[in-house]
């Protein structure tokens, strides 16, 4: 029959189970089983030395369990693929090779249907199987046509999952190579005191000088999709931290971080030994926080050493108020959607005024982002904003240029 099962098996197939679950194959199995009137239906995935029941559907308690593994040589599946057993067995008692299999009498199996799941490249992924505890002489070509049709659909879904996994692996490899070469490059946007325009600190921003050309948010999103989000965040922070020594006292370094990185426990050691009174962690309004208590507890030791917390993009959505109420940030950063045209837009001005008043009432300072005109800056000053950043004041720049920006403020 050409290649053996072990030769046809591919390590990448071992990741398919999770993709299959998302594709709703359990519902497909139930449909097959009920339509054919069988007691058990399952998908058997062939590995090098064994087969795994990736999905099982049964009418009542099943004699096999999902993720249970058995030797390839046991049972019907491999024997059907090899041609040692027919795909359709209406009555196992009439097939001596089936009666030689211990499971036939132990379960018992009265009738059995099995077809290979063959991938586009010719590899055998495994089998789609159904069996009944009783014989069923009505089983025949019509039922096998249905089994083959569903096996083809399953193979198509698995091929799609394989393609997605290969893309994921390529993206991961590209990111790892880029990070090893120093990516991302960090730039620093000065944050100015509104009162005298002096530089209070800088926000660290990542830049990606690699292909494909796309914005930093897209790179971080892509990293998250391949399970490297925290790793890329941490690399950006590590690349940014040397700038702290080059900032004139008491200017601070603003680091963007996610709740997941804080909760992972990987951030604290990276910041160990730094003057945390000069570090601000920015958590965006868009970040999902599942457990505020756990996040506050993880931040606690660092905040006790002087680290300040900022809620970024406040006003961009409803989550910002939950972040503010639960995390009690030192700094609230107004999203640029609020500061844009604030000098001429009464609604934006009213909302910003309320947030500024609220921030000061709870002891937080306010930083306005995205300030692009002098009239916007002047309106924000009149509303009581403490600090501001944006192209009107300073563009993102290498850390070496920050002193000049401070001198020209």
N, C-alpha and C positions, 0 to 999 in steps of 0.2 A: 504493500500500500504506500510506498514512498517513505516519507519521513515518519519517524516514530512520534508518539505523543509528546515525549520529553523533548525531542528536537523542535517540535512545533511550538512548544510553550515559550512564552516570552515574559521576562520579569515585569514588564510594564503592565501586563494583564492583572497583576495582583492589586492594582489600584482601582480596577473597574467596579468593584462591588459598591463603593460609595456613590459612584456616578449612577449605577443601575438603580439604587434605592431612590435617588432623586427623580428618576425617569418614571417612576410609578409601576415598576415591573411586578410588584406584589399584586396590584390590581389586575394586571394582564394574566398572571397565573390564576387568580380566582376566576376570571372570566373563562379561561380555558377549562379549568377543572369542572366548573358548574355546567358549561355547555356540553362537555363530554360525559358528564355524570360519573366522574371518577372521585375517589376518596382523597387522593393526595396528588399534588402537582409541585414540581420543583425545578430549579435551574441548578445544574451541576457544573461547576467550573473546574476544569482540569489544570492541575499544576504539575510539576515535574514528577513527584512521587505519589501524589494523592489527588483527591477531588474534594471540593468543598460545596456543600449545599448552600449556595449563596442566598437563595430565596425559597421558602417553603410555604405552600398553602394547603390546608387540610380541612376536611369536614370533621371537626372534633379534634381530640389530641392526636398529634402526628407521631409516627414511629421514628421520624428523623427530625432534627432540629436545625434551624438556620445557623450557618457558620460551622456546623459539624463537619469534620473531615474524616474521610475513610481512604484506605488504600485504593489506588486506581484499579488494582486487580480484583477488588471486591465488587460485588453487585453486577448490575446490568450495563451501566453506561459505556465503559470502554469496550465491552464485548459487542455492543450494538455498533459502535463506530468501526470496529475491526471486521464487522460482518459475521461474527460468531453467533449472534442472536438476531432474529428479525426485528425490525422497527415496530411492527405491530404484532402483539401476542394476545389474542382474545382469550385464550385459556392456557395458562402456564403448564397445566397438567399434561398438555399435549406436546410440550416442547422439552425433550429430555435435558438439553443444555440449561434450560431455565430451572428445571427441578434439581439440578446439581448445585445450584447457588443456595447457600444456607438461608439467606434472607427470604427466599420464596416461601419456605414453610414457617420460618420464625416470625414473619410479620403478621399474617401471610400475604402473599401477592397472588391474586387470582388472574388478573389481566394487566398488561403493561404496554405503554406506548412510549417510544423514545426516538428523538431525531437529533442529529448533530446541529450545533450552532456553529456555522462556518463563517469566519470573517472574510472581508473583502480580499485580503491577501492570501486566502486559502487556508489559514491556520484554523485549527479546531479549538474554539474557546471552551467547549464543553457540550452538554446536552440539555435539551428541554424534555422533561419526562412527566408522565402521569401513570398512576397505577390505581387499581381498585382491589379491595380485599376479596372480591368475588370475580369469577370469570364473567366475560361479557361478549357473547358471540356476535353481537351487532356491530362490533368495531371492525372497520374496514377502510377502504380507500378514501371515503369522504372524510373520516376523522383524521387520517394521516395527511390529507391535503391541508386541513386546517392546522395541524401541528407544524408542517413545513412552512406554512405561511407565517405563523407566529415566530418560528425560529429565525426566519429571514428578517422580520422586524426587529427582533432582539439583537441580531448580529449587526444591523444597521445602527442601533443605539450604542452598542458597544464600540463600534468603529468610530462613532462620533466622540465618545468618551476618550478613546485612544488618541484621536487627533487633538482634542483639548488638552490632554495630559502632555503630549509632545510640545505643544505651544507653551504650556506652563514650564516645562523643563528648559526650553530655549530661553524663555524670559528670565528664569532664575539664573541660568548660566551667564546671560548677558549682564544681569545686575551684579552678580558676584565678581565678574571680571572688571566691570566699571568701578565697583567699590574698592577692589584691590588696587586699581590705578589712581585712586584718590577722589572719585566721585562720591558725593556731589561737591561742586565748588561752592563756597559760601561767600555771600555778600552781606552787607550790613546797612540797614536803613536807620539813620539817626532818628531818635525820638526827642523832640524839643520841648522845653518848658515854655508854656504859653506866655508867662510873665515877661521873660527876657530873651526867649528863643535860644537859650543855651542848650547844649546837648545833655540830656538827662541819662540817656542810654541808647542802645541800638537793638533792633530786632534782627536776628540771624535768619537769612533767607537762603534756601538751597537753589542752585542752578545746575542744570544738566547739559553738559557739552557733548552729548553722545547721541547716536541715532537709535530710534527714530526721534526726530525733533518734536517735542511736546512739552507742555507746561509742567512745572514741578508737581502740581496737584495730580496730574495724570500719571506721573512716575510713581508717586506715593500710592496712588490707587492701584496701579498695576502691581506694585510690590505687595500690597495687601492681598491681592487676588491670588498670588502664588505663595502666600505664607511667609513673605519676607518684609512685611510692613514694619515690624518692630526693629528688625535688623537695619533697615535703611534709615529709620528715624534715629537710631542710636549712632549710626555712622555719621549722619549729619551733625548731631550734637558733638560728637568727638572731633569732627573737623572744625566746629565753631569755637570750641572752648579755648584754644590758644589765643584767641583774640582778646580774652579777658585781660591778659597781662598788658596788652597794648592800648587799653582804654584808660584815659586819665581818670583818676579818682574824683568823685565817687560814682562815675557812670556805671550803669548796669548792662548786663547781657541778657537779652530776651530770647529764650529758647522755646520753640514750638514743640509740643509733645502731645501724645495721645493718652487717654486714661489707661489703655492696655499696656503701654510701655511702663507707666508708673506702677501699675499693679503687678507687672512681671517681676519686679524687684531688681531689674537690670540697670535702672537709672541711678539709684542711690550710690552704688559703688563708683560710678563714673564721676559723680560730683563730689565724692569724698575728698576732703583736704582743701577744697576751694572756699573762698570767702563767699558763703551763700547769701550774704546781705547784698551782694552785687549780682545775684542771679534771679531772674524772673522766669517762671515757667508759664507759658501761655497755652491754655486749653481752649480750643475753638468751640463756639456755640454749636457747631455742627457735629461735634463728637458725641456719640451715644454713651451714656453712663448708666450701666445696669445696676451698680451698687454704690451709691454715694458714700455710705458708711465705710466701706472697704477702701474706697479711693481716698477719703479724708484721713483714714488711719495710715495709709501708705505714705501720704504727704506729710503727716504729722511730724516725724523726726526731722525732716528737712526744714520744715517751716519753723520749728523750734530753734534751729541754727541760723535763722534769718532769711531763708528763702522766701520770696514773695510769689504769690499766685495771681495770674491774670486770666480773666475770662475774655477770650477774643471774639470778635464779630458780634458783640452784643447788639440786639435790635434786629438781627437778620432773621429771627424766628422765635418760636415760643420756648425753645430749650434753654435759651440764655437765662431766663429768669429762674428756671430750676437749678441751673448751674450756680447762679449767684446765691440763691437762698440756701443751697445745700453745701456749697464749698466756701462761702464767705471769703471771696477773693480780695486781695489788697488793691487790685487794679481792675477796672472794667474798661474794656476797649470798645468804643462805639464803631460799629461797622460802617464801611464807606457808603453803603446804601443810605445811611442816615445823614452822613456829613455832606454828601454830594448835593449841591444846590441848596444847602440849608439857609443860605442868605436870602433866597427868594421863595422858598417853599415853606409855607406856614405849618403844614401838617408835620413835615420832618422836624421843623424847629420845635413844635409843641412836644413831640415824642422825645426828642433829644433832651429838652429841658426837664421833662419828667424823670428820665433816666439819670441825668446829672444830679438832680436834687436827691433822688433816691440813693445814689452812690455815696454822696457826701453825708447823708443821714446815717448810713450804716458804717461810715468810716473808711470807705474806699475812695481812691482817686480815679479820675476819668482821663483816658487818652482817646483822642479822636483820630481815626485812621482815614487815609485817602483824601487828605486836604490838598486841593489842587489850585485854589485861587486865594488871593489876599482877602477878598470879601468873605469867603467861607471862613478863613482863619479869624478874621475880625469878629464875625458873628459868634463863632465858638468861644472866643475870648470873653465876649460879653455875656454868654450863657454860663460861664464859670468852668469851662473845661480846663483841666490842669496841664495836660501835655497834648502834643499833636505830632503826627507824622504824615508824610505825603510828599508828592513831587513838588509842591509849592515850596516846601521847606528844604528837603533833601531827597535825592534819589538813592536807591540802594547802591553801595559802592564797596570797593575793597577796604579792609580795615585800615590800611595805610592812609587812606584819604579822609578818614573821619576827623582827625585833628583840624584839617583845613576847613571842613564843613562847620566845625564848632567855632573856628575863628571868624568865619564869614557870616555867622548867624545874625 
